[in-house]
Amino acid sequence: MPTYEHILYENKGPVALITLNRPERLNAWTAKMELEFIDAINAASLDPEVGCIVITGAGRGFCAGADISGWDRGIKQGAPPAPRSRMIYEGGSPEVPITLQRAKPTICAVNGVSVGVGLTMTLSCDIRIASTAARFSARFVKVGLTPECGSTRYLPAVAGIANALFMTLTGRIIDADEALRRNIVDRLVEPDELMPEVMKLAEEIAANPREAIWAAKRMIHQNAVEQDLRRVVTLECYSIRERQTEPDHKEAVQAFMEKRPPVFNQRG
């Protein structure tokens, strides 16, 4: 793996752990962090030993949103603020949700403040588990902007339209309990239990047949917005036929016949 400056990447057995690593700025999002994050997600998805990806933040914050230092220079000069990266200039971190949608299963361990892009990027992940100390806000309206990072699709899908509108139109900061009630996170745990619980779940997912879980994730994301039911069931049938040719399916059948637990993801 390359050496990153704004994130950490670690292999924990079958789990890739990606940590946003600017704790002195509550992991505020930068152009470099964005590009490193995308590179790390892609690297984890290409690694045959990885079955699940966990994303968290260093220190007491998950991500406090965009690092807006320097934006005032552009305003004073009568121009828009300098884009955080080429991708953001093209339309609000478009590659982040697309990369997460295509990635192997992802779990967000939200350990602290989760604001702006620090919230919206979690919505593209598959599971969100938060510390009871976490706080959340889609604060875009508070800086005269509109939501980004695919959140106008994912926030209503995850939390429902009413909760999406509440978060978007108020820009309010809410605590972890309210985030759970509004379906923004799936589960809350005490701060010292967060990473052990998340890693346990990630290992459970990674122990399943990796090609099957990755294909199942991709189909859920694709078919959730597919209007043509014929296309949905056709893609399902195609995927099942493909999985039936793979070693893990054969191992599952053989283990059933032999009345033993299957051993998936064997190499060689």
Residue pairs with C-beta under 8 A, 6 or more apart in sequence:
1 9
1 40
1 43
2 39
4 21
4 36
4 39
4 40
5 32
5 36
6 20
6 21
6 22
6 30
6 32
6 33
6 36
7 18
7 19
7 20
7 21
7 33
7 36
7 37
7 40
8 17
8 18
8 19
8 21
8 58
9 16
9 17
9 18
9 19
9 40
9 43
9 44
10 16
10 17
10 19
11 17
11 47
11 49
11 50
12 54
12 199
13 203
13 206
14 49
14 50
14 51
14 52
14 203
14 206
14 207
14 265
15 50
15 51
15 52
15 53
15 54
15 199
15 202
15 203
15 206
16 40
16 43
16 44
16 47
16 50
16 52
16 53
16 54
17 54
17 56
17 199
18 37
18 40
18 41
18 44
18 53
18 54
18 55
18 56
19 55
19 56
19 57
19 58
20 27
20 29
20 33
20 37
20 55
20 56
20 57
20 58
20 62
20 63
21 27
21 58
22 28
22 30
22 33
22 58
22 67
23 57
23 58
23 59
23 60
23 61
24 59
25 64
25 67
26 57
26 59
26 60
26 61
26 63
26 64
26 112
26 113
27 33
27 57
27 58
27 59
27 61
27 62
27 63
27 64
27 118
28 63
28 64
28 65
28 66
28 67
29 63
29 65
29 66
29 67
29 84
29 116
29 117
29 118
30 67
30 84
31 83
31 84
31 85
31 88
34 84
34 85
34 87
34 88
34 93
34 95
34 96
35 85
37 96
38 95
38 96
38 99
41 53
41 99
41 100
41 103
41 106
42 99
42 103
44 50
44 53
44 103
44 104
45 53
45 102
45 103
45 104
45 214
48 210
48 267
50 104
50 206
51 104
51 105
51 205
51 206
51 207
51 208
51 210
51 213
51 265
52 104
52 105
52 106
52 107
52 202
52 203
52 205
52 206
53 103
53 104
53 105
53 106
53 107
53 202
54 106
54 107
54 108
54 109
54 198
54 199
54 202
55 106
55 107
55 108
55 109
55 122
55 125
56 62
56 108
56 109
56 110
56 111
56 194
56 195
56 198
57 63
57 110
57 111
57 112
57 118
59 112
60 111
60 112
60 113
60 133
61 111
61 112
61 113
61 118
62 108
62 110
62 111
62 112
62 113
62 114
62 118
62 122
62 134
63 113
63 114
63 115
63 116
63 117
63 118
63 121
64 113
64 115
64 116
64 118
65 115
65 116
65 117
65 118
65 139
66 84
66 116
66 117
67 84
68 81
68 143
70 81
70 82
71 81
71 82
72 81
73 81
73 82
74 80
74 81
74 82
75 81
83 89
85 93
87 93
87 94
87 95
87 96
88 148
92 148
92 149
93 117
93 120
93 121
93 148
93 149
94 150
96 117
96 121
96 124
96 149
96 150
97 121
97 123
97 124
97 149
97 150
97 154
98 150
100 106
100 121
100 124
100 125
101 124
101 218
101 221
102 218
104 210
104 213
104 214
104 217
105 126
105 127
105 205
105 213
105 214
105 217
106 124
106 125
106 126
106 127
107 125
107 126
107 127
107 128
107 129
107 198
107 201
107 202
107 205
108 122
108 125
108 127
108 128
108 129
109 129
109 130
109 131
109 194
109 195
109 198
110 122
110 128
110 129
110 130
110 131
110 134
110 136
110 185
111 130
111 131
111 133
111 134
111 191
111 194
111 195
112 131
112 133
112 134
112 135
113 134
113 135
114 122
114 130
114 134
114 135
114 136
114 137
115 135
115 136
115 137
115 139
115 173
116 137
116 138
116 139
116 140
117 148
117 149
119 136
119 137
119 138
119 151
119 184
120 138
120 147
120 148
120 149
120 150
120 151
120 154
120 155
121 149
122 128
123 149
123 150
123 151
123 154
123 155
123 157
123 158
124 149
124 150
124 154
126 217
127 186
127 201
128 184
128 185
128 186
129 185
129 186
129 187
129 188
129 189
129 194
129 197
129 198
129 201
130 176
130 179
130 180
130 185
130 187
130 188
130 189
130 194
131 176
131 188
131 189
131 190
131 191
131 194
132 176
132 177
132 188
132 189
132 190
132 191
133 176
133 191
134 175
134 176
134 179
134 185
135 173
135 174
135 175
135 176
136 167
136 173
136 174
136 175
136 176
136 179
136 184
136 185
137 167
137 171
137 172
137 173
137 174
138 147
138 151
138 155
138 167
138 168
138 171
139 171
139 173
140 146
140 147
140 148
140 168
140 171
141 168
141 169
141 170
141 171
142 171
146 152
147 155
147 168
153 225
155 163
155 164
155 167
155 168
156 164
157 224
158 183
158 184
159 167
159 182
159 183
159 184
160 183
163 182
163 183
163 184
166 172
166 182
167 174
167 182
167 184
174 182
176 185
176 188
177 188
179 185
180 187
180 188
189 197
205 213
207 264
207 265
208 264
209 243
209 246
209 248
209 249
209 252
209 264
209 265
210 248
210 264
210 265
211 243
211 246
211 248
212 243
212 246
212 248
212 249
215 239
215 242
215 243
216 239
219 235
219 236
219 239
222 235
223 232
223 235
223 236
226 232
243 249
247 266
248 262
248 264
248 265
251 262
251 263
251 264
251 266
252 262
252 264
254 262
255 261
255 262
255 263
256 262
